[in-house]
Amino acid sequence: MAIYTQARDNMVLSQLLPNKIFSGAILKIMAKLPREEFVPRSLSHLCYGDEAIKVLKNRYLLSPMVFGRLAQEANIQKTEKILDIGFGTGYPSILLSFLCRKVISLENDKSLVTRLKNTLLEYEVLN
C-alpha cells in the first residue's frame, strides 16, 4: 500500500537517520520490509511510530529506532549466525536474515512458529 511505503520512507528520514543509524544495509532493509505485516491489523497504523507495539501478551515489536540501533551496534557480518530467542511475530528474524548467513529462531509459542514458517516462505527467506 502506498500509505505504508510513504510511512517507511518517513521512518528512515525522521527516526533512523537522525538517530545515527547509517548502515546502508539496515536502512535499505527497514525501508522495504513492511512492519505492518508483523502487527495485528488493528495496530497497523502504529507500526511506523516511534514506540514499541504490544503485538501479543508479553511480546513487543521494538520501535524502529531502537531495533535499528541494536542491529547496527551488533555490526552483523554476512558470514555470521544469529540466534533470535522469542522472535514474536518474526520481524527481527526476517530483517536479520538479510544481514547474516543464518538465523536460528527459537520460540515457545507454536502458533508463532507456524506463522513464521509461512512468513519465511512468503519473503523467500531460506537462511
N, C-alpha and C positions, 0 to 999 in steps of 0.2 A: 504494500500500500504506500502511496506517495507520502501520506502524512508521516508515516514511520520513517521513511527514507530521509525526510527533512529533519525529523527528530534525531536520527542517528548523526546526521551532519552537525546539527546544533550541539549534540552531546560532545562530539570531538572538539568543536570550536570553543564551546563555553565551559566545559568541565575538564576535559582531558588535557588539552594544550596549556591552559592557564595554570594547571597544577603540575606542570613539568613532566608530563607523560609524552616523551618524544620518540619512543621506539616506533619506527615506521611499521614494523610487523604488527605490533599491538594495535596501533591506530587503524591500520588497514582492516584487520580482522574485526575490531569493535565497530568500525563504520559499516561493515557488511553483515555481521551476524545479528539476526533480528531478535533482540531481547524480548520483544512482545510475544514471541513463540514460547517463552520459558516462564511465563507468569500466567495465572488464571486470567481468562478474558476480562473478568470484572476489574482487574487491576492493570490491564494493558496500557491505560492512559498514564500510569505512573512509571512505566518501565524505563524511561529515559530521564527521570528526575534525579536529583542529587541526594537520594536517600536509599537505604536498604528497603527491600519489599518483602514482607512476610508472605511466602508462597505456600507454605504448609505449616502444620504445627511444629514449632521449634526449627523451622528451616527458612532461611532468608536468601534472597538474591542481593549480593552486595551492591552498593552504589557503583556506578561506572568508574568514578574517580578512584575509589578505594580498591576495586578489583584491578583496574589498570595500573595503579601504583604497585600493588603486590606483584603482579605479573612482571612489570618492568624491573623491580628490585630483585626479583628472583633470577634475572639475567639468564633465562632459559635458552639453551642451545639446541640446535636441530638434532644433535646426537644423544640427547638425554631422555631418560624415562622419568615420568612423573607419577606420583601416587596421589590420587584425589579421593579423600575419605569423606563420605557423606555428601555426595555430589548433588543432592536435591533434584532440581528439575533438569540438570545436565549442562547448563550454560558454561560453567567453568571447564568441565571436561572437554567439551567440544572446542571452546576457544583455545584451550591449552594444547589440544591435539594438532593445531595448525602451527604451533611453535616448537614442538619437540618430535622425537622419534616415536615415542609410545606413551600413552596414558593408561594407567591402571586405575580403574574407578571402583571404589567399594561403597556399598550402600546396603543397609539392613531392611529397607522397605521394598518389598518385592514389586509393588506397583510402580515404584520409581525406576527399578531396574528394567522392567518391561518397557516403560516409557522411553528410557534412554536407549535401549536396543533399537526401538523403532526410529527414534530421532537420529541415531548414528547412521542408520540406513538412508534416511531422508537427506542427510547432509553429506552422504558418501564418505563418512569418516571410517577409515579402515585400520587406523593405528591405535 
